Amino acid sequence: MALDTDTVKRIARLARIHVDEADLGLLADELNNILVWVEQLDEVNTDGVEPMTSVVEMIQRLRVDVVTDGDIRNRVLANAPLSADGFFVVPKVIE
Amino acid sequence: MSALTNLTIAQAGAGLSKGEFTARELTDDYLSAMEAARGLNAYIEETPERAQMMADASDARRTAGNAVGALDGIPLAIKDLFCTEGALSTAGSHILDGFRPAYESTVTQNLWDAGAVMLGKANMDEFAMGSANITSYYGPTLNPWKARSGDNAGKDLVPGGSSGGSASAVAARIAAGATGTDTGGSIRQPGAFCGIVGLKPTYGRCSRWGVIAFASSLDQAGPLARTVEDSALMLEGMVSYDPKDSTSVDLPVPNYAAALTGDIRGLRVGVPAEYRIDGTPSEIETLWQQGVHWLRDAGAEIVDISLPHTKYALPAYYIVAPAEASSNLARYDGMRYGLRVDGEDLAETYERTRAEGFGHEVKRRVMIGTYVLSAGYYDAYYLKAQRVRTRIADDFRAAWDSCDVILTPTTPNAAFALGEKQDDPIAMYLNDIFTVPASMAGLPAISLPAGLSGDGLPLGLHLIAPPFGEETLLRAAGVLESAAGFTAQP
């Protein structure tokens, strides 16, 4: 199933990556090359095979649901591109 | 260059305990060597003040009789994928511009607790995606080795990737050892290209906490060092059970160096037929056979084995890893850290930030990942790949009935020239053809330098062990290392 430029545009939108109109064709070719290459997996009979969910056989640990961290607002904000009054500043999202 | 930088970690440790030199002298020699070798671009950021402070603290501990072990005072390069408190941590990406974490990764904290000294942050492929260290926003790292003949004679060569800066630094004697991470071969392949030892532990052995995530079900930290013994010493310093990583394994930490007994009598070494691949240069095949002979001569039993799904590991990897990357890299939105490029509205700000902040290979993988996880394609691609992954793991499980360790080449070729394979992603991906299967099955594996190509470049041999078989791995690698007697330097 070859990707057309409209599909590439949709994927870019889902991935929140801007792609210039002029680059869509080249990107479609690159992605198609990879997808055609991975299609060799269809040769493998996987009937009745469980998909791997964990690479190590282990029992998922549970922890006590308590607060173990906190009071580090300024450290959390220290890397923000924009912050004010103890908040991250983001573009306006509600009109 | 000063002789101190030529010492292995074990030798430097011995010199420090005998008082032949101080950690500060050792560190200062490394700092000068780093300055002289800046042309390699092995470091994204050098941290000389911190290094000197840590070295002084090590000397003070030693003077007071409180030295903490084999790594006390040993200067290391830290792959830029590890978050280091207050020190630039970028994963080689523009999108993490200026990011200075407020926390320390568990692995690096373990190393500092063991007394190690941080020289700086090592260059790497952006978000660990690459096999040549050419996708870094900070420019390519060079391999200190040069071909003495052939088409690439005298040309700048790649160090492999993604831990290319770490491997180049250790090989060039501008770090005594380095941390790396391995998702599909990112420790072992650059180790082989740079003529040093690279070890990927069992998934879960090293904590992933504070390591910038690429593909969470595959990522694993490990050491790059000049000898097998040094790798054992570093591994012991890196491993721990960490409640902050839910996949961290709660097992005792062995004394890995003690595993290097040199005795592999009766060890069953599997040689998988499927790793013989058309088009592999004959010198790779010859070295592999040489490795078989070395192990047999040391008393190992050689067993022919079959891993039928080997050829499907790489294509399955290129579904699973991008899928996980597309989820993990969703956090880079320009709001909380790193680069922000303003757009008309929030969505456009995200899109512009990520378009400018991610390099081409990262965008390509995020988009492949987004596609294979998207509605209508999830079953055909992602679930299919995870089923194939189960079959790959089953192949290994079956193999362990007849062997204790598996011997293969590390890479299908020696280091190639900068600029080669750049325009063909799949040709680049094929670099990891021998390393990816163990990654897909979460198994520990090691690459060690075992010989030189006809053009004078290092070639690696690769051992794979069952889960938590690091000691077997190190023991067999130690025997190969002694037999190979690899002493060549760049």
HADDOCK unambig.tbl for C-alpha pairs under 7 A between the chains (distance, minus, plus):
assign (segid A and resid 11 and name CA) (segid B and resid 367 and name CA) 6.27 0.50 0.50
assign (segid A and resid 11 and name CA) (segid B and resid 370 and name CA) 6.55 0.50 0.50
assign (segid A and resid 11 and name CA) (segid B and resid 371 and name CA) 6.16 0.50 0.50
assign (segid A and resid 12 and name CA) (segid B and resid 367 and name CA) 6.48 0.50 0.50
assign (segid A and resid 15 and name CA) (segid B and resid 367 and name CA) 6.35 0.50 0.50
assign (segid A and resid 15 and name CA) (segid B and resid 370 and name CA) 6.24 0.50 0.50
assign (segid A and resid 16 and name CA) (segid B and resid 350 and name CA) 6.11 0.50 0.50
assign (segid A and resid 16 and name CA) (segid B and resid 351 and name CA) 4.67 0.50 0.50
assign (segid A and resid 17 and name CA) (segid B and resid 351 and name CA) 4.36 0.50 0.50
assign (segid A and resid 17 and name CA) (segid B and resid 352 and name CA) 6.77 0.50 0.50
assign (segid A and resid 17 and name CA) (segid B and resid 354 and name CA) 5.42 0.50 0.50
assign (segid A and resid 17 and name CA) (segid B and resid 355 and name CA) 5.09 0.50 0.50
assign (segid A and resid 18 and name CA) (segid B and resid 351 and name CA) 4.72 0.50 0.50
assign (segid A and resid 18 and name CA) (segid B and resid 352 and name CA) 5.71 0.50 0.50
assign (segid A and resid 18 and name CA) (segid B and resid 355 and name CA) 5.27 0.50 0.50
assign (segid A and resid 31 and name CA) (segid B and resid 368 and name CA) 6.78 0.50 0.50
assign (segid A and resid 38 and name CA) (segid B and resid 315 and name CA) 4.76 0.50 0.50
assign (segid A and resid 38 and name CA) (segid B and resid 316 and name CA) 6.93 0.50 0.50
assign (segid A and resid 41 and name CA) (segid B and resid 312 and name CA) 6.34 0.50 0.50
assign (segid A and resid 46 and name CA) (segid B and resid 387 and name CA) 6.18 0.50 0.50
assign (segid A and resid 46 and name CA) (segid B and resid 388 and name CA) 6.70 0.50 0.50
assign (segid A and resid 49 and name CA) (segid B and resid 387 and name CA) 5.82 0.50 0.50
assign (segid A and resid 50 and name CA) (segid B and resid 387 and name CA) 5.74 0.50 0.50
assign (segid A and resid 50 and name CA) (segid B and resid 390 and name CA) 6.93 0.50 0.50
assign (segid A and resid 51 and name CA) (segid B and resid 383 and name CA) 6.10 0.50 0.50
assign (segid A and resid 51 and name CA) (segid B and resid 386 and name CA) 4.56 0.50 0.50
assign (segid A and resid 51 and name CA) (segid B and resid 387 and name CA) 3.96 0.50 0.50
assign (segid A and resid 51 and name CA) (segid B and resid 390 and name CA) 6.21 0.50 0.50
assign (segid A and resid 52 and name CA) (segid B and resid 386 and name CA) 5.07 0.50 0.50
assign (segid A and resid 52 and name CA) (segid B and resid 387 and name CA) 6.07 0.50 0.50
assign (segid A and resid 52 and name CA) (segid B and resid 389 and name CA) 6.33 0.50 0.50
assign (segid A and resid 52 and name CA) (segid B and resid 390 and name CA) 5.27 0.50 0.50
assign (segid A and resid 55 and name CA) (segid B and resid 217 and name CA) 6.89 0.50 0.50
assign (segid A and resid 55 and name CA) (segid B and resid 441 and name CA) 6.18 0.50 0.50
assign (segid A and resid 55 and name CA) (segid B and resid 442 and name CA) 5.62 0.50 0.50
assign (segid A and resid 56 and name CA) (segid B and resid 203 and name CA) 6.92 0.50 0.50
assign (segid A and resid 56 and name CA) (segid B and resid 442 and name CA) 6.80 0.50 0.50
assign (segid A and resid 61 and name CA) (segid B and resid 246 and name CA) 6.84 0.50 0.50
assign (segid A and resid 75 and name CA) (segid B and resid 102 and name CA) 6.06 0.50 0.50
assign (segid A and resid 79 and name CA) (segid B and resid 99 and name CA) 6.15 0.50 0.50
assign (segid A and resid 79 and name CA) (segid B and resid 100 and name CA) 6.94 0.50 0.50
assign (segid A and resid 79 and name CA) (segid B and resid 336 and name CA) 6.65 0.50 0.50
assign (segid A and resid 79 and name CA) (segid B and resid 337 and name CA) 4.80 0.50 0.50
assign (segid A and resid 79 and name CA) (segid B and resid 338 and name CA) 6.89 0.50 0.50
assign (segid A and resid 80 and name CA) (segid B and resid 335 and name CA) 6.58 0.50 0.50
assign (segid A and resid 80 and name CA) (segid B and resid 336 and name CA) 4.55 0.50 0.50
assign (segid A and resid 80 and name CA) (segid B and resid 337 and name CA) 4.54 0.50 0.50
assign (segid A and resid 81 and name CA) (segid B and resid 335 and name CA) 6.61 0.50 0.50
assign (segid A and resid 81 and name CA) (segid B and resid 336 and name CA) 6.63 0.50 0.50
assign (segid A and resid 81 and name CA) (segid B and resid 337 and name CA) 5.92 0.50 0.50
assign (segid A and resid 81 and name CA) (segid B and resid 338 and name CA) 6.52 0.50 0.50
assign (segid A and resid 81 and name CA) (segid B and resid 339 and name CA) 6.93 0.50 0.50
assign (segid A and resid 81 and name CA) (segid B and resid 340 and name CA) 6.53 0.50 0.50
assign (segid A and resid 88 and name CA) (segid B and resid 336 and name CA) 6.80 0.50 0.50
assign (segid A and resid 90 and name CA) (segid B and resid 335 and name CA) 6.35 0.50 0.50
assign (segid A and resid 91 and name CA) (segid B and resid 345 and name CA) 6.42 0.50 0.50
assign (segid A and resid 91 and name CA) (segid B and resid 346 and name CA) 5.47 0.50 0.50
assign (segid A and resid 93 and name CA) (segid B and resid 346 and name CA) 6.50 0.50 0.50
